[in-house]
Amino acid sequence: METQAAALRPSLHSSLPWIQIPENHLVSLLPKIRSRTRVSLRIHSSSSQALLSKRNIQCRSSIERRDRQGVSDVEEEKPKPKLRRKNLAVFVSGGGSNFRSIYEATLDGSVHGDVVVLVTSKHDSGGAEYARDKRIPVVVFPRRKDGQDVFFDRRSCLPKSHIEHHPSLLPAFGGKGYYGMKVHKAVIASGARYSGPTIHYVDEQYDTGRILAQRVVPVLANDTAEELAARVLHEEHKLYVEVAAALCEERITWREDGVPLIRSKENPNDLF
């Protein structure tokens, strides 16, 4: 697990470069964030939006008539409520290349949200250094003495707001022990012709959460694990941004059997 993203409600702004969470406080992380940092709410307004709220401007044809009571024959359309930007917490354990892709997408408008905190188990990780450089608050959650990552309690991730990635097409080559280059070596050794990144919801187990999105990457005949990993990561960056955008725009819907689907931004009737 290199990067995970979660949608938060309150906006977090802290002047602290990072926050150290004691090792013996192995409790749910997000409540800790709320209680240990200053919380404020940013309100984004637009002068054009304010103008439209005061005056309902519509184009009407010359043949449109009004009755004696002044009621239009055409029912006036109500303006759609403006979608609020979502706040994102990103969890990293390494260089944070997916985190950088998501953060840059929030700046260029591809993702309708803001990265308000980065959580890591390594205070000197590449992701943490990048976040500090961008003045994003960093929360450091140390490893346990047995070496396990415990940034967050997976039991707190059940409310369908936490997602993470895996560098294979789950459920293949997933589970405990399958991470990093081990995944790509196993894919090549198996003779599989395709691999690719998976974005899925977090649950109590490793790599078993509901699959949200996947991208197919061909495995070439003479691939090395490093070559395959580079191609999968390239697609992973793009897929993570697409999923983060759908999450922030509330375009994720759930099938009756519990499978999450993403609505197309261009055509809401199309699901994938």
N, C-alpha and C positions, 0 to 999 in steps of 0.2 A: 504494500500500500504506500504510494508516494503522495498522492493528493486526494483529499476528500473535500466536498463542499456541502454546506448546510445552510438553509434559509433561517434567519433569525428575525424576530420582530423589532426589538428596540434597536436604536442606532448607537454604536459604541465609538466614542472618541476619547482617547487618552493621550496625555503628553508623555507617559512613561515609555521608554524604549522597549521594555519587556517586563513581564510579570512572572516571577518564579513561584510555582506551586509546590509546596512541600511534598516529598515522596510519600509520606504516610497518609496524605489526604487522598485516598483512592476512592473518590466519590464521583458522582456525575459531574462532568466538566462544565457543561453549559450553565447550570445554576451557579457554579463558582465564578464564571465570567460575569454574570449579572451582579453578583454580590461584591466582587473585588474591584470592579472598575466603575468609572463614572458613566452614567447613561444619559444621553440627550437625544432629542428627536429633531431631525432636520425636516423642514417643510419646504418642498420645491414648488414654487409658484411660477406662473407665466402671465405676462401682461395680456397676451392675446387670449388666453383662456379666461382671464378675468373679464375682458371685454365681451366675449361671447356669452358669459354668464349673465351679463346685464342686458344685452340686446340680442334677441334671437333673429339673426339675419338669414333670410331665405330667398331663393330665386323662384319666381312664379311666372307662369306663362301668361300671355296677354288675354287668353280666353278663359282664364280661371275666374270664376265669379263667386261672390259672397252672398249669402242670403240676408234677409232683413236684419237678423240678429248679429250680423258681422262675423259669423262662424265660417271658416274656410271649408270648401268642399273637400280639400285634401287635408288629412290629419297631420298636424305638425309633428315632425320627428323630434324625439327627445334626445339631447346630446348624450353620448355614452360617457359614463364616469371615467375620469382619468385614472389609469393604472398606476398605483404607487410603486416606486422603486423598492426592490427587496434588498435587505441587508444580508451579506454572505459571510460566513466564517469558513475559512479554508484550513484544512489540516494537512501538514506535510511532514515527511520524515527524511527528506533528502534535498536535492537541488531545487525542487518545486517548479519544474518546467510547465506542468499543467496549471499550477497557480499563476504563473506569469501570463499564460495564454488567456486565462479567465480574467485576470486583472486588466490586461490590455483591451480585452473585449468590452469591459465595463466603461473604459475611457472613450472608445470609438463608437459607442452606442449599440454594439451588437448584443450586449447583455444589459437588460434594464434593471441594474442593481449596482451595489457598491460593496467592495470587500472591506469590512469594518474590523476584522481581526484575523490574525494568522496564528495557528496553534501548532507547536512542534515539540518533539522530544529532544531536539538538539539545538542549543542556543546559538551555535555557530554554523548551522546548516545553510546551504545556499539560499534556500527559500526564506529563512529568517533574515539573512543579510539583505536580500532584495526588498523584503517588506519594510525593514527599518529605513532603507534608502528612500522608499516611497512614503515614509511617515505613517505606515500602517502599524497599529499596536500588535505586539508579539507576545503570546503567552507560551511559556516554556513549561512543559509537563515532563519531568524526568522519567527515565526508565526505572523499572523495579530492579531489585538486586538480582533477581533471577534472569534479567535481561529482556523481559517481555515489554513490548510497547503497551502502555496503558493510558494513552492520552485521554481516552474517553471510555465511559462505560457503555458497552454495546447495548445493554438493556435500555439505556436512555434514548436509543436511536430508533425505536419502534414507531414513533409518530410520523413516518413517511416524509421526513424533511432532510434526511441525511443520505447522501449518495457517495459512492466511491467507484474506483475503476479497477479493472484487472486486465493484464496484457494477453488474454486469450479469449476465445469464444466460449464463454461459460455455457453449460456446466463442464465442458472439457478442460482438463489441465487446471483445475481449481482446487481450493481447499488448503488446509494447513500444510506448509512446506513448499507450496507452489508460489514462488514470488521471484521477481527480478529475472535474471538470466536463466534461472532454473526452469522457468516456464518455457522459454524459447528453445532451450536445449531439449526439453522433453517433447515439444511439438515436432522438431526436426527428427529426433530419434524415432518417433512413432510412425513417420512416413505420411503424416497429415498433409494434405495439399493446400489447406487454408487455415489461417489464424486471424487474429485481429483483436482490437480492444472491445471490452464490455464495460458499460456504465450500469451500475445496479444500485438498488437501495441497500442500506446496511441493516443487517439483522443480528441475532445473537451468535451466529456461526460465521465461519470464514467462507466468503464467496457464495453464499447461498441465498442472498436477498433477491427480491424480484428484479428480473432483468428489465432495464429501461431502454437501452439502445446498444446496438452493436455495429461494427464496421468490418467488412471482410477484407483481408489482406492475403494475397496469394503467397504460398511458400514455394520458393524457386528451388530447382533441382540441386544447385550447388550452394545454397544458402548457408552462411554461418549464423550462429546464434546472435552475434552482434549485428549482422546485416538485417536479419529479420526483426530484431528489437528496434532498430532505427526506423524501419518502415511502419511498424506497429505504432511506435510513439508519435510519428508524424500524423497518422490518422487519429490517434488518441487526442491530440491537442485540438483538432478541429471538432471531433465528436463531443468533447467535454464542453466546448463553447456552445455548441448547438443545444445540448441538454440543459446547460445553465440558463440559456436564453429561454427555453421552453418552461423551465421551472419558475423563472422570474416573471414571465408573461402569463402564468397560470394556464398553460396549454397542455398540462398532463391530466389525462382522464383514466379512469379505471374500469376495465371490463368486468362483467358480472363474476367471472371466475377469479378476480383479483390480480389480473395481469395489467400492468400500467402501459398506457399507450400515449403517444405524443400527437397532438393535433397540428396539422400543417398551418404555418402562419399565413400562407397565401390562400389556402382553401381549407377552412376549418372542418369541412366534411371529410377530408382525407386524414386517415389515421395511420401511423406507422410505429 
